[in-house]
Amino acid sequence: MIENFKTQVDLDISLEGFANHDVETKKVEISWDLDIDMRSWGLKDIGLSVPDQKITVLLMIWGEDTDSETEITLDVKDVEVVRNSTEFYSLAPQSLEFYKGKWKLVF
């Protein structure tokens, strides 16, 4: 296993529980691992996984009288790894998505 790759990816996130907000963080660094299963006859499988980690996201919250910025830390765990079938030019993640409580790392 080859561990601890770190790559800057686009952040596509939908947060519930924050009224009148905008996510200011557009890119985050994400850690990921690569597992190559080799046999005498060649390459059998390539596995990609994402270890549990935390990311910090900056939010702009609009208030009635004043706007404010706040940083929140999110637990990134149980990440589904998916391949963008239309664009597979390299083995590097392109975006980290969070929607309806589920994380997805798109390669």
C-alpha positions as a Markdown table, in Angstrom:
| # | Residue | x | y | z |
|---|---|---|---|---|
| 1 | Met | 0.0 | 0.0 | 0.0 |
| 2 | Ile | 1.2 | 3.5 | -0.9 |
| 3 | Glu | -0.1 | 5.8 | 1.8 |
| 4 | Asn | -0.4 | 9.5 | 2.5 |
| 5 | Phe | -0.9 | 11.2 | -0.8 |
| 6 | Lys | -2.1 | 14.7 | -0.3 |
| 7 | Thr | -3.8 | 16.5 | -3.1 |
| 8 | Gln | -5.6 | 19.9 | -3.5 |
| 9 | Val | -9.2 | 19.2 | -4.8 |
| 10 | Asp | -12.2 | 21.3 | -5.5 |
| 11 | Leu | -14.7 | 21.4 | -2.7 |
| 12 | Asp | -18.4 | 20.9 | -3.6 |
| 13 | Ile | -20.4 | 21.0 | -0.3 |
| 14 | Ser | -23.9 | 21.5 | 0.8 |
| 15 | Leu | -24.3 | 22.2 | 4.5 |
| 16 | Glu | -27.6 | 21.9 | 6.4 |
| 17 | Gly | -28.2 | 23.8 | 9.7 |
| 18 | Phe | -26.6 | 27.1 | 8.5 |
| 19 | Ala | -29.2 | 29.7 | 7.3 |
| 20 | Asn | -28.0 | 32.4 | 4.9 |
| 21 | His | -24.5 | 31.1 | 4.3 |
| 22 | Asp | -22.0 | 30.8 | 1.5 |
| 23 | Val | -19.0 | 28.4 | 1.6 |
| 24 | Glu | -15.9 | 30.6 | 1.0 |
| 25 | Thr | -13.5 | 27.6 | 0.9 |
| 26 | Lys | -13.2 | 26.5 | -2.7 |
| 27 | Lys | -10.3 | 24.0 | -2.4 |
| 28 | Val | -9.1 | 21.7 | 0.3 |
| 29 | Glu | -6.2 | 19.4 | 0.7 |
| 30 | Ile | -7.3 | 15.8 | 1.1 |
| 31 | Ser | -5.3 | 12.7 | 2.1 |
| 32 | Trp | -5.8 | 9.4 | 0.2 |
| 33 | Asp | -4.2 | 6.0 | -0.2 |
| 34 | Leu | -3.4 | 3.8 | -3.1 |
| 35 | Asp | -3.2 | 0.0 | -3.0 |
| 36 | Ile | -1.8 | -1.9 | -6.0 |
| 37 | Asp | -2.4 | -5.6 | -6.1 |
| 38 | Met | 0.4 | -7.2 | -8.3 |
| 39 | Arg | 0.6 | -10.7 | -9.5 |
| 40 | Ser | 3.4 | -12.5 | -11.5 |
| 41 | Trp | 1.2 | -12.1 | -14.6 |
| 42 | Gly | 0.7 | -8.4 | -14.1 |
| 43 | Leu | -1.5 | -5.8 | -12.4 |
| 44 | Lys | -4.7 | -7.4 | -10.8 |
| 45 | Asp | -6.3 | -4.4 | -9.1 |
| 46 | Ile | -5.8 | -0.8 | -8.0 |
| 47 | Gly | -7.6 | 0.3 | -4.9 |
| 48 | Leu | -8.2 | 3.8 | -3.7 |
| 49 | Ser | -9.3 | 4.8 | -0.2 |
| 50 | Val | -9.6 | 7.8 | 2.0 |
| 51 | Pro | -8.5 | 7.7 | 5.7 |
| 52 | Asp | -10.6 | 9.5 | 8.3 |
| 53 | Gln | -9.5 | 13.1 | 8.6 |
| 54 | Lys | -10.7 | 16.6 | 9.3 |
| 55 | Ile | -10.9 | 19.6 | 7.1 |
| 56 | Thr | -11.5 | 23.3 | 7.9 |
| 57 | Val | -14.0 | 25.3 | 5.9 |
| 58 | Leu | -14.6 | 29.0 | 6.0 |
| 59 | Leu | -18.3 | 30.1 | 5.9 |
| 60 | Met | -19.7 | 33.6 | 5.3 |
| 61 | Ile | -22.9 | 33.9 | 7.2 |
| 62 | Trp | -25.2 | 36.8 | 6.4 |
| 63 | Gly | -27.1 | 38.3 | 9.3 |
| 64 | Glu | -29.9 | 40.9 | 9.3 |
| 65 | Asp | -27.6 | 43.6 | 10.7 |
| 66 | Thr | -24.1 | 42.3 | 10.0 |
| 67 | Asp | -22.3 | 39.5 | 8.1 |
| 68 | Ser | -19.7 | 37.3 | 9.8 |
| 69 | Glu | -17.1 | 34.7 | 8.8 |
| 70 | Thr | -16.7 | 31.5 | 10.8 |
| 71 | Glu | -14.5 | 28.5 | 10.4 |
| 72 | Ile | -15.9 | 25.1 | 11.0 |
| 73 | Thr | -14.1 | 21.8 | 11.2 |
| 74 | Leu | -15.7 | 18.8 | 9.4 |
| 75 | Asp | -15.0 | 15.1 | 10.0 |
| 76 | Val | -14.3 | 13.5 | 6.6 |
| 77 | Lys | -15.0 | 9.8 | 7.1 |
| 78 | Asp | -16.7 | 6.9 | 5.2 |
| 79 | Val | -15.8 | 8.5 | 1.9 |
| 80 | Glu | -17.0 | 6.9 | -1.3 |
| 81 | Val | -14.4 | 6.9 | -4.0 |
| 82 | Val | -15.8 | 7.3 | -7.5 |
| 83 | Arg | -14.4 | 7.7 | -10.9 |
| 84 | Asn | -15.6 | 10.4 | -13.3 |
| 85 | Ser | -16.1 | 8.1 | -16.3 |
| 86 | Thr | -16.0 | 11.0 | -18.8 |
| 87 | Glu | -12.6 | 12.3 | -17.7 |
| 88 | Phe | -10.0 | 9.8 | -16.5 |
| 89 | Tyr | -6.7 | 11.4 | -17.6 |
| 90 | Ser | -4.7 | 10.7 | -14.4 |
| 91 | Leu | -4.8 | 8.9 | -11.1 |
| 92 | Ala | -5.5 | 11.9 | -8.9 |
| 93 | Pro | -8.6 | 13.1 | -7.1 |
| 94 | Gln | -10.4 | 16.1 | -8.7 |
| 95 | Ser | -13.2 | 17.0 | -6.2 |
| 96 | Leu | -14.5 | 16.3 | -2.7 |
| 97 | Glu | -18.3 | 16.4 | -2.5 |
| 98 | Phe | -20.6 | 16.4 | 0.5 |
| 99 | Tyr | -24.3 | 16.1 | 0.0 |
| 100 | Lys | -27.0 | 14.9 | 2.3 |
| 101 | Gly | -24.5 | 13.7 | 4.9 |
| 102 | Lys | -22.4 | 11.6 | 2.5 |
| 103 | Trp | -18.8 | 12.3 | 1.4 |
| 104 | Lys | -17.6 | 11.4 | -2.2 |
| 105 | Leu | -14.1 | 11.8 | -3.6 |
| 106 | Val | -14.2 | 12.0 | -7.4 |
| 107 | Phe | -11.2 | 10.9 | -9.5 |
